[in-house]
Amino acid sequence: MTARIERLVTSGQFTLDGGSWDVDNNVWIVGDDHEAVVIDPAHDAEAIRAAVGDRRLTAIVCTHAHNDHVNAAPALADLTGATIWLHPDDLPLWQLTHPDREPDEHLVDGQVLEAAGADLTVLHTPGHAPGAVCLYDPGLGAVFSGDTLFQGGPGATGRSYSHFPTIIDSIRDRLLTLPPETKVLTGHGDPTTIGEESGHLQEWIERGH
């Protein structure tokens, strides 16, 4: 059975560098009728488990470790028995939210996570966070971009652990090289496509945000 993609929007707060902001997060569920993977377990473990339903949750994949993308990860893992995956470069950020619980597995650039008919290739895309990753599945024609690329530009780089030139390099070298029709399924807000964003790289550089 072919994998399908579902979106759940959860709400909570993003906290870093002494500030807090109300945010709505996209939680992506990739799977079939029997098993699934959750990408970015934000805010509400019970709501995510309800959306997964009676399917077996095989993995909880964090595109990066800002608290609003990982705050429900341990609770969701405890509810489902699923394994938490994170790139090791984001462990310092993870520990700000979960000092007493390590992720179960480390994401590695180029590895493929297989589940429920999906083949999610890990693309290490630092910049928004040191261990930020995107997950690309050519069969689904989609890349889950976390907070690396949004409709209208790159993710924010004005806070700790982030770096604007690095995110530009990641987007140019790892994302804009994907087929233009590839859907970009973002950590917040509405999806876009690689083709819709690819012509704007120079203006983002000049804007320098």
Backbone torsions as a table, in degrees:
resi	resn	phi	psi	omega
1	MET	NA	136.3	-179.1
2	THR	-72.5	141.0	176.9
3	ALA	-67.9	151.7	173.8
4	ARG	-127.3	162.4	-177.1
5	ILE	-115.1	130.9	175.9
6	GLU	-124.3	147.9	178.0
7	ARG	-117.8	131.2	172.0
8	LEU	-118.2	131.5	177.7
9	VAL	-104.0	123.7	176.5
10	THR	-119.4	158.5	-173.9
11	SER	-126.2	145.0	178.8
12	GLY	-176.3	-145.2	-178.1
13	GLN	-127.4	141.3	169.1
14	PHE	-98.2	128.6	-176.7
15	THR	-129.3	126.5	176.1
16	LEU	-164.7	147.1	175.7
17	ASP	56.1	32.8	176.0
18	GLY	84.9	-0.2	178.8
19	GLY	-114.5	160.6	176.5
20	SER	-135.8	140.8	-178.3
21	TRP	-135.8	137.8	174.8
22	ASP	-72.0	132.6	-176.7
23	VAL	-139.8	151.0	167.7
24	ASP	-108.3	130.0	-176.7
25	ASN	-114.9	143.6	170.1
26	ASN	-86.9	122.6	170.6
27	VAL	-104.9	121.2	-176.4
28	TRP	-101.5	132.0	177.6
29	ILE	-116.7	120.9	-178.8
30	VAL	-116.3	123.8	179.7
31	GLY	174.6	-172.6	176.3
32	ASP	-117.9	-153.0	-177.8
33	ASP	-78.0	-9.5	-171.2
34	HIS	-115.5	-35.7	180.0
35	GLU	-144.8	165.6	-174.1
36	ALA	-156.6	162.9	171.7
37	VAL	-122.3	140.0	174.1
38	VAL	-105.9	131.3	175.7
39	ILE	-109.5	119.8	177.7
40	ASP	67.4	81.7	-178.7
41	PRO	-78.5	91.7	-171.3
42	ALA	-100.3	125.6	160.2
43	HIS	73.3	-41.8	-163.9
44	ASP	-139.4	89.5	-176.8
45	ALA	-62.0	-38.2	-178.3
46	GLU	-65.7	-41.7	179.2
47	ALA	-65.3	-37.7	179.2
48	ILE	-68.1	-43.4	178.6
49	ARG	-61.4	-40.2	178.5
50	ALA	-62.3	-37.6	179.8
51	ALA	-70.0	-33.8	175.9
52	VAL	-69.4	-33.9	177.6
53	GLY	71.0	-139.0	-176.4
54	ASP	-91.6	10.6	175.6
55	ARG	-72.1	153.6	176.2
56	ARG	-79.3	122.8	177.7
57	LEU	-89.1	114.7	-173.7
58	THR	-92.6	-26.8	-177.5
59	ALA	-155.2	147.6	172.3
60	ILE	-117.2	108.8	-172.2
61	VAL	-107.6	125.2	-179.1
62	CYS	-104.0	119.8	179.4
63	THR	-68.7	-25.8	172.2
64	HIS	-166.4	176.5	-167.8
65	ALA	-109.5	20.7	168.8
66	HIS	-58.9	145.0	-168.2
67	ASN	-58.1	-33.1	-176.2
68	ASP	-73.5	-8.7	176.6
69	HIS	-103.3	-12.7	-175.9
70	VAL	-127.6	-2.3	-169.4
71	ASN	-65.2	-23.9	178.6
72	ALA	-97.2	3.0	-172.6
73	ALA	-63.0	-52.2	-178.7
74	PRO	-61.5	-41.5	179.9
75	ALA	-64.3	-40.3	178.7
76	LEU	-66.7	-38.9	176.8
77	ALA	-62.9	-41.7	179.5
78	ASP	-65.8	-34.6	-180.0
79	LEU	-72.8	-29.8	-168.5
80	THR	-119.1	-17.1	-174.3
81	GLY	79.4	7.7	-178.1
82	ALA	-75.0	159.3	-178.6
83	THR	-92.6	134.8	178.1
84	ILE	-92.3	127.6	-179.8
85	TRP	-115.1	135.4	178.1
86	LEU	-151.7	146.3	173.8
87	HIS	-70.8	135.0	-174.2
88	PRO	-63.4	-23.8	178.6
89	ASP	-64.6	-14.8	179.3
90	ASP	-100.5	10.1	178.6
91	LEU	-59.5	-37.9	177.4
92	PRO	-59.6	-38.3	176.9
93	LEU	-70.2	-42.7	178.4
94	TRP	-55.2	-43.2	-174.9
95	GLN	-69.0	-19.4	173.1
96	LEU	-65.2	-31.8	-178.6
97	THR	-97.1	-38.4	-174.8
98	HIS	-129.4	72.1	-176.9
99	PRO	-66.1	-19.8	-174.9
100	ASP	-108.7	10.2	-178.2
101	ARG	-142.7	118.5	177.1
102	GLU	-85.9	153.2	167.3
103	PRO	-60.2	157.9	-177.9
104	ASP	-82.1	-35.0	-175.2
105	GLU	-139.2	152.9	179.4
106	HIS	-102.1	130.4	173.2
107	LEU	-74.7	142.7	179.5
108	VAL	-127.8	135.4	178.9
109	ASP	-54.1	130.4	176.9
110	GLY	92.6	-14.0	179.8
111	GLN	-71.7	157.6	179.9
112	VAL	-118.0	123.5	174.8
113	LEU	-94.9	119.5	-177.5
114	GLU	-104.9	131.7	176.2
115	ALA	-166.7	132.1	168.2
116	ALA	53.4	40.0	178.1
117	GLY	84.2	-0.9	177.9
118	ALA	-103.0	146.4	173.9
119	ASP	-125.9	98.2	-174.2
120	LEU	-95.7	110.6	178.5
121	THR	-87.5	129.3	-178.7
122	VAL	-81.7	124.2	174.5
123	LEU	-114.5	113.0	178.0
124	HIS	-73.4	117.9	-174.5
125	THR	-129.7	68.6	-178.5
126	PRO	-64.8	163.4	178.6
127	GLY	141.3	-61.2	173.5
128	HIS	-68.1	-36.1	173.7
129	ALA	-150.8	154.4	-174.3
130	PRO	-61.4	-35.6	-178.0
131	GLY	-103.8	21.2	-179.7
132	ALA	-62.5	139.6	175.9
133	VAL	-131.9	157.6	166.2
134	CYS	-116.7	157.7	-177.4
135	LEU	-123.6	117.3	-173.4
136	TYR	-113.1	129.4	174.7
137	ASP	-126.4	103.7	-178.9
138	PRO	-63.0	-29.8	178.6
139	GLY	-65.7	-35.1	176.4
140	LEU	-86.4	-10.8	-178.0
141	GLY	64.0	36.3	-173.2
142	ALA	-144.4	149.3	169.4
143	VAL	-125.5	129.1	176.5
144	PHE	-89.4	110.6	-165.5
145	SER	-97.3	-0.4	-177.2
146	GLY	54.6	-129.2	176.8
147	ASP	-109.5	23.8	178.5
148	THR	-81.9	-44.1	-178.9
149	LEU	-135.9	133.4	178.7
150	PHE	-122.8	172.6	168.9
151	GLN	-64.7	110.9	178.3
152	GLY	102.1	0.6	175.1
153	GLY	150.3	-178.8	-178.7
154	PRO	-73.8	162.6	174.8
155	GLY	-66.0	165.5	-176.8
156	ALA	-66.0	144.8	178.3
157	THR	-133.6	26.8	-175.9
158	GLY	-94.5	3.7	-175.6
159	ARG	-121.0	179.0	-177.1
160	SER	-54.9	146.9	175.5
161	TYR	72.5	8.6	-178.3
162	SER	-118.9	161.2	-173.7
163	HIS	-158.0	118.8	-173.5
164	PHE	-64.2	-49.7	179.8
165	PRO	-57.8	-32.7	-179.2
166	THR	-69.7	-41.6	180.0
167	ILE	-67.5	-34.9	176.7
168	ILE	-63.0	-44.5	177.1
169	ASP	-60.2	-42.7	-179.8
170	SER	-62.0	-45.5	-178.9
171	ILE	-65.7	-45.0	-178.5
172	ARG	-63.4	-46.3	-169.0
173	ASP	-89.1	-27.4	-173.1
174	ARG	-110.5	-28.5	-174.7
175	LEU	-106.7	-47.7	-176.0
176	LEU	-70.0	-8.3	174.4
177	THR	-84.2	-7.6	177.8
178	LEU	-75.5	160.4	179.3
179	PRO	-54.9	140.3	-173.7
180	PRO	-61.4	-26.6	-179.0
181	GLU	-80.5	-3.3	-178.5
182	THR	-60.9	127.3	175.8
183	LYS	-73.1	135.5	177.0
184	VAL	-104.8	108.5	-176.6
185	LEU	-100.8	109.6	-163.1
186	THR	-94.2	165.8	179.3
187	GLY	-74.2	-22.9	177.4
188	HIS	-144.1	148.5	171.9
189	GLY	78.2	-164.3	-171.6
190	ASP	-86.8	150.7	176.3
191	PRO	-66.5	165.3	173.5
192	THR	-141.6	-163.2	173.5
193	THR	-132.8	160.3	175.9
194	ILE	-58.9	-42.5	-179.2
195	GLY	-61.5	-38.1	-180.0
196	GLU	-67.4	-28.4	-175.7
197	GLU	-97.0	-22.7	-167.1
198	SER	-65.2	-26.3	-178.6
199	GLY	-80.6	-1.8	-171.5
200	HIS	-107.4	5.1	-173.2
201	LEU	-57.0	-45.1	-176.1
202	GLN	-64.6	-36.9	-179.9
203	GLU	-70.5	-32.3	174.7
204	TRP	-64.1	-40.8	179.0
205	ILE	-62.1	-43.6	-178.6
206	GLU	-68.9	-32.7	178.5
207	ARG	-72.6	-36.1	170.7
208	GLY	61.9	32.7	-178.8
209	HIS	-92.4	NA	NA
